[in-house]
């Protein structure tokens, strides 16, 4: 018989204090302090700066369990902590039972001999990560590179200690996130007792999967208190497989080979249904189940294809034999305090990704190995996951205890996540290979040049121990049906200068930050294209409602203390302004600047994404930085902390659609219209091209048939710009291209011949009309309306937003309330609908 008791009714206090206060588990000390009204809102104003004292204290949690005598009769009684953040000692009835030193691992200890009938106290003492790790830095004798560690904000000067703790790197601050070094019991804690055999792990290893059959190995980890003989039975969809088993005392692994005919395959969004298949494993004795376990997985074959070609080597994912162009974003934790993220918030993010036509998210290596809910939703919605291990933008220690800790962390998380069909790749780290650039002098981020040759070699040896040995061995052993990639970005694992992604090359994946960090023009997105664009981005502010959640009216200034506190990227606010001065008309005030910054960000990412997609199959993936935010802030996110879509998210939705028209006139002389198709079958349609003035009048028109091959990109129209304009003033006309098939308009694009800054604006009269019998409405205008911005009182998304509209182009728009519970987005008539355009936000002198 198995017993399980969830540990609740917790209290906490600072070590040395007398008073115990109510605590939430899972939770953190910061959120417990906030709930007890002992600190102000961490995200408001400059409060982050005032709360840095919290991580200098030790904290302890306790709960009291009332146990009956049945617990004494169990062969095993285990205390299981799914997550302890981070340096923790566990006491059972004042007896030390466990020490923990890794946030990313579960911790289990047999406490049968420490329990008693009646009252039992469980106490967890968390040691300050600051005080724990400062001595490690002093002992090492030199600082390891960790540029995102905001040690000065934490009162530590230049003493950067984040690399010593196996703790979420973003807790120490990042260039989009605050510094909050949390402590606490951050995942579930339970007491489990049993006196018979148990199944402690069930893994469905997918050896070969195709539409005809799935060859699988069922791996069962069994734990027997004593020798046990019986039968292993595996069942799936009405079929059963059995084998006799003989278990010894302790843990052992059982294997059973099975074949499923005509399996229902799991597909990513855009390629098919993400079919899920349930498996049950049972250990039977005399026909009765002594133990059982169930898993639901998706049957699929996922491969990273890297094959030499005439331009280098390919880099793309193949799912069930079908080439996938990866369309997606980089995911960071949804909150600085991850225990605050509900299933509803996870669902909103995943549903937003699917509504934006994505098929992949990258779980970036400076956050956390996400909660089970995240991966389950990715499974259900058909989102592939590029999964980083939790190492980012730093160099780490290489002593044996640290390396063993990393090995245990890797094995635990791979085993925890390996049944999720969404997992497409395990990646060792974020940006460390290229930042260090061991095989090239004066390349990378200038890290290694600060060290002697001897220390350089030691740090690289330590790096290789983790990312070239421990992690790939763990993946090969625990999850062999998914590939491993040592670092992102990287060209190839060559152990020479050709390994590092320090320049654009025809192989590997690319992080391109020339636009933004390098202040390069947007047009460079059309030039700097690699085989797989796994990072690139541009910042904006969130909308006014979100900004007012952390700032007052008198803070509404680009360089105010609060705005700077909520801009973690150094010159970020000024960079936005510098780019805005180049590409957009001058906003009339700071609130208008918020709106204009979103248009700027959206335009940058539109250019980048369309360039990547036009270059398929050379380029086969585009994951912009970033999907979401962990607090309300100016950042690269397309969806702010509150889940509100920025202009970027609406642009992504259109730029990632299955059929895309992309107009490129970036060289100033020639114009090309590209058609991109991700469909697995060909398409025959019609291309209509119009040269129009801003009143909507058609000045010239072309029409021609187009035939798009399956999974292709091609030029379907080309012309000399001067010939198109025929002497007309470029800033007063635009080109419109439409792709039609079977009487339907599949895509429509506007192309301007000059930047938005140069286009004369008139104040449009925008008209809204309800569509009878539905919650939809149509929007029309009397003159060119740029950046039409729709808002409603309730949080939700529109089917389109931040769009341009010409007279004669009535657009039908729907509104969807943000989902509640298990819902995604619910159609509804928007309450308090308001509409504005770019003309409402620019300096009055420009109208």
Helices and strands as residue ranges (DSSP letters): E 2-6, E 10-14, E 21-23, H 29-35, H 47-50, G 54-56, E 59-67, G 69-73, E 76-81, E 84-85, E 87-92, E 95-101, E 107-110, G 112-114, E 118-127, H 129-140, G 162-164, G 169-171, E 184-185, E 189-194, E 198-209, E 213-224, E 228-236, E 239-247, E 250-261, E 277-285, E 288-297, E 302-305, E 308-309, E 312-313, E 316-319, E 322-324, E 326-331, G 338-340, H 343-355, E 360-363, H 372-381, E 384-388, H 400-417, E 423-427, H 432-436, G 448-450, H 453-464, I 465-470, H 471-478, E 483-485, G 497-499, E 510-511, G 522-526, E 533-535, H 544-547, G 553-555, H 561-565, H 572-583, H 590-614, E 621-624, H 647-655, E 659-664, E 670-677, E 683-693, E 698-708, E 712-720, H 721-725, G 730-732, E 733-741, E 744-752, G 756-758, E 766-770, E 777-781, E 785-791, E 796-798, E 803-805, E 811-813, E 815-818, E 825-827, E 834-836, G 838-840, G 844-846
